[in-house]
Amino acid sequence: MSGINDALRAAADQFGTPLYVYDAATISGQYAKLKQAFSGHPTRFFYACKALSNVAILRHIQALGSGLDCVSINEVRLGLHAGFEPQNILFTPNSVTFEELVAAKELGVNLNIDNISLLERFGARFGASYPVCVRLNPHIEAGGNYKIQTGHIDSKFGISIHQLRHLERVVKGTGLHVRGLHMHTGSEIKDVGVFMRALEILFDAAGRFPDLDFLDLGSGFKVPYKPGDAETDLTTLGQQVAAAFQGFEREYGRPLECWFEPGKYLVSESGYLLVHVAVVKQTTATVFAGVNSGFNHLIRPMFYDSYHHISNLTNPQGAERLYTVVGNICETDTFAWDRLLPEIRENDLLAFHNAGAYGFEMSSSFNSRPRPAEVLLEAGQLRLIRRRQTFEDLLAGQIDAVEVLS
Ligand SMILES: *Cc1c(COP(=O)(O)O)cnc(C)c1O
């Protein structure tokens, strides 16, 4: 197959739409860029699988040598199922019960604890026998959108850096072994300086914990969505991080690994949501292109006001006109407002770009419309990695009194 557009058209022909397609080569390329950028210091990557957790994707990323960051016990189970070793899994939950934390401990994965009361209970029960990482909140405001900022003063995440003394007391009192400190300030952070400020704060805090093996800077690398969009300058960040670690290690007295948990960076650009145009509707003011999908399949435009590039794969050379591209959900359901696109006709095939991260993963069957199928493009081959939901799937699990009685 020549070129991604041919592959996407072939996928739509073979599997129908709406359809998610992921290009494995793009994921490999992003991972290689990360490794290269941070080659100046021992660094480990844990793919944040809440971005896209299909097991075929997890296996692909595991084969690249990455670890896995999980935010729920089921993500941990998916990771183990996909072949990740427990020591290559990091569990970074928030607002979870002690029982869920212990369940993850029983599975042998790295724990990242973000709450003093949980830490106290964990320390009282396990002491130094199970080293942990602690999630701090640096109170840095950063990120592309308020909903994806996690480091600010009102955020629920992490243990405030103003509570370090309290944290230290709990650690001393319970004999906990803290082997890592973690911070994740948000998503879509393009400014290298934000990461460096977070690192300085981690260095400051590290002085209180003598047995550290690593410092974890979380993630939030920005990827381009619009043509010409800025992205995080990872080469510069890698150089600055390496230099900063070298300086700090001399002071700290032992080597420290740097950990990251990239989600979006690895999978965003690999993914496309393919849809067909059901109707073209000219109203008094607007030309709508209504497609056979909606925010039930790709919620980011409605939820985060995000921009997704759209291409018309059926009519790429058409004369450009302005369209508002909408879905079929019975609510305002807009993918793009007043977008200049090659002329759209009914039944044309459109592709939403950058749909790999938080696309399928945040989908639902709202309006009783089944979730799409997923396909992986690997070495020129298209492989179905999740079948399309069916009407029977919508009924599965429901308890229907009529059937119970009969
Ligand atoms: C969501 C999340 C990530 C990944 O963020 P991206 O912006 O997708 O790279 C990393 N770490 C933690 C703890 C997260 O919650």
The ligand as an SDF file (V2000), in Angstrom:
LIG
                    3D

 15 15  0  0  0  0  0  0  0  0999 V2000
   -2.7080   11.3160   31.7990 C   0  0  0  0  0  0  0  0  0  0  0  0
   -1.4320   11.0990   32.4750 C   0  0  0  0  0  0  0  0  0  0  0  0
   -0.2560   11.0490   31.7410 C   0  0  0  0  0  0  0  0  0  0  0  0
   -0.1990   11.2390   30.2540 C   0  0  0  0  0  0  0  0  0  0  0  0
   -0.4470   12.5440   29.8470 O   0  0  0  0  0  0  0  0  0  0  0  0
   -0.3150   12.9160   28.3050 P   0  0  0  0  0  0  0  0  0  0  0  0
   -0.5990   14.3660   28.2430 O   0  0  0  0  0  0  0  0  0  0  0  0
   -1.2950   12.0900   27.5510 O   0  0  0  0  0  0  0  0  0  0  0  0
    1.0690   12.5920   27.8840 O   0  0  0  0  0  0  0  0  0  0  0  0
    0.9130   10.8020   32.4360 C   0  0  0  0  0  0  0  0  0  0  0  0
    0.9320   10.6210   33.7710 N   0  0  0  0  0  0  0  0  0  0  0  0
   -0.1900   10.6560   34.5120 C   0  0  0  0  0  0  0  0  0  0  0  0
   -0.1220   10.4310   35.9700 C   0  0  0  0  0  0  0  0  0  0  0  0
   -1.4090   10.9110   33.8900 C   0  0  0  0  0  0  0  0  0  0  0  0
   -2.5200   10.9630   34.6290 O   0  0  0  0  0  0  0  0  0  0  0  0
  1  2  1  0
  2  3  1  0
  2 14  2  0
  3  4  1  0
  3 10  2  0
  4  5  1  0
  5  6  1  0
  6  7  2  0
  6  8  1  0
  6  9  1  0
 10 11  1  0
 11 12  2  0
 12 13  1  0
 12 14  1  0
 14 15  1  0
M  END
$$$$
